Amino acid sequence: MLHTIPSKISFDNQYLYIQWKDGKECKYDLLNLRRYCPCAQCRGGHGEPNRTTLNIQKIELVGYKKIGRYAISLIWSDGHDTGIYTFDSLRYFCDQNKEYRPPGEE
């Protein structure tokens, strides 16, 4: 259970960093996280993914909000903040050494 609970979250101009309670440290490319935002708007609706964000070339992370004990919502410089990134999925992609993709777009 500790492997999907963050003990520290930080970011810089290029990466989101999560240190997990089991000691593992992971980093996530911000541009990739924004391009693959898991919200319905960015995925192109509720049907088959028709991603509307792949053309984003530059983005800054302004901040984040914890969503309960299971996720974070990232606040982007373009004003977007509705994507919910679960800790389970973030840890999964770190453990697999893969770029983040929302469920169904792996």
mmCIF file of the C-alpha atoms, coordinates in Angstrom:
data_MODEL
# 
_entry.id   MODEL 
# 
loop_
_atom_site.group_PDB 
_atom_site.id 
_atom_site.type_symbol 
_atom_site.label_atom_id 
_atom_site.label_alt_id 
_atom_site.label_comp_id 
_atom_site.label_asym_id 
_atom_site.label_entity_id 
_atom_site.label_seq_id 
_atom_site.pdbx_PDB_ins_code 
_atom_site.Cartn_x 
_atom_site.Cartn_y 
_atom_site.Cartn_z 
_atom_site.occupancy 
_atom_site.B_iso_or_equiv 
_atom_site.pdbx_formal_charge 
_atom_site.auth_seq_id 
_atom_site.auth_comp_id 
_atom_site.auth_asym_id 
_atom_site.auth_atom_id 
_atom_site.pdbx_PDB_model_num 
ATOM 1   C CA . MET A 1 1   ? 0.000   0.000  0.000   1.00 0.00 ? 1   MET A CA 1 
ATOM 2   C CA . LEU A 1 2   ? 2.834   2.440  0.764   1.00 0.00 ? 2   LEU A CA 1 
ATOM 3   C CA . HIS A 1 3   ? 4.048   2.251  -2.810  1.00 0.00 ? 3   HIS A CA 1 
ATOM 4   C CA . THR A 1 4   ? 1.120   4.364  -4.067  1.00 0.00 ? 4   THR A CA 1 
ATOM 5   C CA . ILE A 1 5   ? 1.163   7.005  -1.321  1.00 0.00 ? 5   ILE A CA 1 
ATOM 6   C CA . PRO A 1 6   ? 3.401   10.012 -1.982  1.00 0.00 ? 6   PRO A CA 1 
ATOM 7   C CA . SER A 1 7   ? 5.501   11.452 0.811   1.00 0.00 ? 7   SER A CA 1 
ATOM 8   C CA . LYS A 1 8   ? 6.695   14.442 -1.235  1.00 0.00 ? 8   LYS A CA 1 
ATOM 9   C CA . ILE A 1 9   ? 5.519   16.107 -4.459  1.00 0.00 ? 9   ILE A CA 1 
ATOM 10  C CA . SER A 1 10  ? 7.467   18.874 -6.192  1.00 0.00 ? 10  SER A CA 1 
ATOM 11  C CA . PHE A 1 11  ? 8.047   20.239 -9.685  1.00 0.00 ? 11  PHE A CA 1 
ATOM 12  C CA . ASP A 1 12  ? 10.335  22.414 -11.743 1.00 0.00 ? 12  ASP A CA 1 
ATOM 13  C CA . ASN A 1 13  ? 10.082  23.771 -15.306 1.00 0.00 ? 13  ASN A CA 1 
ATOM 14  C CA . GLN A 1 14  ? 10.331  20.324 -16.900 1.00 0.00 ? 14  GLN A CA 1 
ATOM 15  C CA . TYR A 1 15  ? 9.308   17.601 -14.448 1.00 0.00 ? 15  TYR A CA 1 
ATOM 16  C CA . LEU A 1 16  ? 6.877   16.610 -11.716 1.00 0.00 ? 16  LEU A CA 1 
ATOM 17  C CA . TYR A 1 17  ? 8.702   14.695 -8.973  1.00 0.00 ? 17  TYR A CA 1 
ATOM 18  C CA . ILE A 1 18  ? 7.071   12.262 -6.590  1.00 0.00 ? 18  ILE A CA 1 
ATOM 19  C CA . GLN A 1 19  ? 8.826   10.559 -3.736  1.00 0.00 ? 19  GLN A CA 1 
ATOM 20  C CA . TRP A 1 20  ? 6.721   7.640  -2.540  1.00 0.00 ? 20  TRP A CA 1 
ATOM 21  C CA . LYS A 1 21  ? 6.444   6.488  1.056   1.00 0.00 ? 21  LYS A CA 1 
ATOM 22  C CA . ASP A 1 22  ? 8.303   3.277  0.205   1.00 0.00 ? 22  ASP A CA 1 
ATOM 23  C CA . GLY A 1 23  ? 11.310  5.420  -0.807  1.00 0.00 ? 23  GLY A CA 1 
ATOM 24  C CA . LYS A 1 24  ? 11.031  5.199  -4.614  1.00 0.00 ? 24  LYS A CA 1 
ATOM 25  C CA . GLU A 1 25  ? 11.508  8.476  -6.479  1.00 0.00 ? 25  GLU A CA 1 
ATOM 26  C CA . CYS A 1 26  ? 9.856   9.126  -9.830  1.00 0.00 ? 26  CYS A CA 1 
ATOM 27  C CA . LYS A 1 27  ? 9.844   11.977 -12.314 1.00 0.00 ? 27  LYS A CA 1 
ATOM 28  C CA . TYR A 1 28  ? 7.265   12.741 -14.975 1.00 0.00 ? 28  TYR A CA 1 
ATOM 29  C CA . ASP A 1 29  ? 7.703   14.964 -18.022 1.00 0.00 ? 29  ASP A CA 1 
ATOM 30  C CA . LEU A 1 30  ? 5.321   17.921 -17.708 1.00 0.00 ? 30  LEU A CA 1 
ATOM 31  C CA . LEU A 1 31  ? 4.657   18.313 -21.434 1.00 0.00 ? 31  LEU A CA 1 
ATOM 32  C CA . ASN A 1 32  ? 3.733   14.637 -21.656 1.00 0.00 ? 32  ASN A CA 1 
ATOM 33  C CA . LEU A 1 33  ? 1.430   14.927 -18.624 1.00 0.00 ? 33  LEU A CA 1 
ATOM 34  C CA . ARG A 1 34  ? -0.365  17.909 -20.188 1.00 0.00 ? 34  ARG A CA 1 
ATOM 35  C CA . ARG A 1 35  ? -0.639  16.310 -23.625 1.00 0.00 ? 35  ARG A CA 1 
ATOM 36  C CA . TYR A 1 36  ? -2.130  13.174 -22.073 1.00 0.00 ? 36  TYR A CA 1 
ATOM 37  C CA . CYS A 1 37  ? -4.405  14.834 -19.533 1.00 0.00 ? 37  CYS A CA 1 
ATOM 38  C CA . PRO A 1 38  ? -6.962  12.189 -18.478 1.00 0.00 ? 38  PRO A CA 1 
ATOM 39  C CA . CYS A 1 39  ? -10.026 14.477 -18.416 1.00 0.00 ? 39  CYS A CA 1 
ATOM 40  C CA . ALA A 1 40  ? -12.921 13.962 -20.855 1.00 0.00 ? 40  ALA A CA 1 
ATOM 41  C CA . GLN A 1 41  ? -12.421 17.371 -22.487 1.00 0.00 ? 41  GLN A CA 1 
ATOM 42  C CA . CYS A 1 42  ? -8.795  16.662 -23.410 1.00 0.00 ? 42  CYS A CA 1 
ATOM 43  C CA . ARG A 1 43  ? -9.523  13.097 -24.452 1.00 0.00 ? 43  ARG A CA 1 
ATOM 44  C CA . GLY A 1 44  ? -12.120 14.372 -26.908 1.00 0.00 ? 44  GLY A CA 1 
ATOM 45  C CA . GLY A 1 45  ? -15.295 13.332 -25.139 1.00 0.00 ? 45  GLY A CA 1 
ATOM 46  C CA . HIS A 1 46  ? -16.610 10.208 -23.529 1.00 0.00 ? 46  HIS A CA 1 
ATOM 47  C CA . GLY A 1 47  ? -16.270 7.820  -26.500 1.00 0.00 ? 47  GLY A CA 1 
ATOM 48  C CA . GLU A 1 48  ? -13.122 6.628  -28.217 1.00 0.00 ? 48  GLU A CA 1 
ATOM 49  C CA . PRO A 1 49  ? -10.148 8.868  -27.446 1.00 0.00 ? 49  PRO A CA 1 
ATOM 50  C CA . ASN A 1 50  ? -9.848  11.741 -29.929 1.00 0.00 ? 50  ASN A CA 1 
ATOM 51  C CA . ARG A 1 51  ? -7.102  13.598 -28.080 1.00 0.00 ? 51  ARG A CA 1 
ATOM 52  C CA . THR A 1 52  ? -7.219  17.382 -28.524 1.00 0.00 ? 52  THR A CA 1 
ATOM 53  C CA . THR A 1 53  ? -3.967  18.194 -26.689 1.00 0.00 ? 53  THR A CA 1 
ATOM 54  C CA . LEU A 1 54  ? -1.222  16.482 -28.676 1.00 0.00 ? 54  LEU A CA 1 
ATOM 55  C CA . ASN A 1 55  ? -0.304  19.726 -30.471 1.00 0.00 ? 55  ASN A CA 1 
ATOM 56  C CA . ILE A 1 56  ? 0.679   21.533 -27.243 1.00 0.00 ? 56  ILE A CA 1 
ATOM 57  C CA . GLN A 1 57  ? 4.348   22.486 -27.636 1.00 0.00 ? 57  GLN A CA 1 
ATOM 58  C CA . LYS A 1 58  ? 5.067   24.334 -24.391 1.00 0.00 ? 58  LYS A CA 1 
ATOM 59  C CA . ILE A 1 59  ? 3.448   24.327 -20.951 1.00 0.00 ? 59  ILE A CA 1 
ATOM 60  C CA . GLU A 1 60  ? 4.223   25.275 -17.382 1.00 0.00 ? 60  GLU A CA 1 
ATOM 61  C CA . LEU A 1 61  ? 2.917   23.709 -14.226 1.00 0.00 ? 61  LEU A CA 1 
ATOM 62  C CA . VAL A 1 62  ? 1.596   26.408 -11.904 1.00 0.00 ? 62  VAL A CA 1 
ATOM 63  C CA . GLY A 1 63  ? 0.643   24.144 -9.001  1.00 0.00 ? 63  GLY A CA 1 
ATOM 64  C CA . TYR A 1 64  ? -1.321  21.100 -7.959  1.00 0.00 ? 64  TYR A CA 1 
ATOM 65  C CA . LYS A 1 65  ? -4.158  20.073 -5.660  1.00 0.00 ? 65  LYS A CA 1 
ATOM 66  C CA . LYS A 1 66  ? -4.426  16.774 -3.858  1.00 0.00 ? 66  LYS A CA 1 
ATOM 67  C CA . ILE A 1 67  ? -7.655  14.938 -4.571  1.00 0.00 ? 67  ILE A CA 1 
ATOM 68  C CA . GLY A 1 68  ? -8.346  12.972 -1.431  1.00 0.00 ? 68  GLY A CA 1 
ATOM 69  C CA . ARG A 1 69  ? -5.720  10.313 -0.793  1.00 0.00 ? 69  ARG A CA 1 
ATOM 70  C CA . TYR A 1 70  ? -5.800  8.845  -4.285  1.00 0.00 ? 70  TYR A CA 1 
ATOM 71  C CA . ALA A 1 71  ? -4.866  11.509 -6.869  1.00 0.00 ? 71  ALA A CA 1 
ATOM 72  C CA . ILE A 1 72  ? -3.674  14.979 -7.810  1.00 0.00 ? 72  ILE A CA 1 
ATOM 73  C CA . SER A 1 73  ? -5.063  17.600 -10.142 1.00 0.00 ? 73  SER A CA 1 
ATOM 74  C CA . LEU A 1 74  ? -2.409  19.625 -11.962 1.00 0.00 ? 74  LEU A CA 1 
ATOM 75  C CA . ILE A 1 75  ? -2.895  23.344 -12.543 1.00 0.00 ? 75  ILE A CA 1 
ATOM 76  C CA . TRP A 1 76  ? -1.420  24.393 -15.894 1.00 0.00 ? 76  TRP A CA 1 
ATOM 77  C CA . SER A 1 77  ? -0.339  27.758 -17.303 1.00 0.00 ? 77  SER A CA 1 
ATOM 78  C CA . ASP A 1 78  ? -3.062  27.504 -19.981 1.00 0.00 ? 78  ASP A CA 1 
ATOM 79  C CA . GLY A 1 79  ? -5.693  27.578 -17.205 1.00 0.00 ? 79  GLY A CA 1 
ATOM 80  C CA . HIS A 1 80  ? -6.564  23.884 -17.413 1.00 0.00 ? 80  HIS A CA 1 
ATOM 81  C CA . ASP A 1 81  ? -6.985  22.050 -14.092 1.00 0.00 ? 81  ASP A CA 1 
ATOM 82  C CA . THR A 1 82  ? -9.635  19.344 -14.477 1.00 0.00 ? 82  THR A CA 1 
ATOM 83  C CA . GLY A 1 83  ? -7.422  16.318 -15.124 1.00 0.00 ? 83  GLY A CA 1 
ATOM 84  C CA . ILE A 1 84  ? -7.213  13.881 -12.223 1.00 0.00 ? 84  ILE A CA 1 
ATOM 85  C CA . TYR A 1 85  ? -3.992  11.851 -12.194 1.00 0.00 ? 85  TYR A CA 1 
ATOM 86  C CA . THR A 1 86  ? -4.347  8.889  -9.842  1.00 0.00 ? 86  THR A CA 1 
ATOM 87  C CA . PHE A 1 87  ? -1.406  7.895  -7.702  1.00 0.00 ? 87  PHE A CA 1 
ATOM 88  C CA . ASP A 1 88  ? -1.908  4.274  -8.786  1.00 0.00 ? 88  ASP A CA 1 
ATOM 89  C CA . SER A 1 89  ? -1.488  5.156  -12.473 1.00 0.00 ? 89  SER A CA 1 
ATOM 90  C CA . LEU A 1 90  ? 1.449   7.509  -11.885 1.00 0.00 ? 90  LEU A CA 1 
ATOM 91  C CA . ARG A 1 91  ? 3.272   4.852  -9.891  1.00 0.00 ? 91  ARG A CA 1 
ATOM 92  C CA . TYR A 1 92  ? 2.460   2.161  -12.431 1.00 0.00 ? 92  TYR A CA 1 
ATOM 93  C CA . PHE A 1 93  ? 4.067   4.086  -15.288 1.00 0.00 ? 93  PHE A CA 1 
ATOM 94  C CA . CYS A 1 94  ? 7.101   4.927  -13.186 1.00 0.00 ? 94  CYS A CA 1 
ATOM 95  C CA . ASP A 1 95  ? 7.570   1.275  -12.241 1.00 0.00 ? 95  ASP A CA 1 
ATOM 96  C CA . GLN A 1 96  ? 7.250   0.299  -15.926 1.00 0.00 ? 96  GLN A CA 1 
ATOM 97  C CA . ASN A 1 97  ? 9.711   3.023  -17.052 1.00 0.00 ? 97  ASN A CA 1 
ATOM 98  C CA . LYS A 1 98  ? 7.064   4.317  -19.455 1.00 0.00 ? 98  LYS A CA 1 
ATOM 99  C CA . GLU A 1 99  ? 5.650   7.753  -20.215 1.00 0.00 ? 99  GLU A CA 1 
ATOM 100 C CA . TYR A 1 100 ? 2.317   8.464  -18.511 1.00 0.00 ? 100 TYR A CA 1 
ATOM 101 C CA . ARG A 1 101 ? -0.851  7.573  -20.444 1.00 0.00 ? 101 ARG A CA 1 
ATOM 102 C CA . PRO A 1 102 ? -4.387  7.636  -19.069 1.00 0.00 ? 102 PRO A CA 1 
ATOM 103 C CA . PRO A 1 103 ? -6.250  4.325  -18.770 1.00 0.00 ? 103 PRO A CA 1 
ATOM 104 C CA . GLY A 1 104 ? -7.405  3.172  -22.197 1.00 0.00 ? 104 GLY A CA 1 
ATOM 105 C CA . GLU A 1 105 ? -4.635  5.010  -24.060 1.00 0.00 ? 105 GLU A CA 1 
ATOM 106 C CA . GLU A 1 106 ? -1.670  2.857  -23.098 1.00 0.00 ? 106 GLU A CA 1 
# 
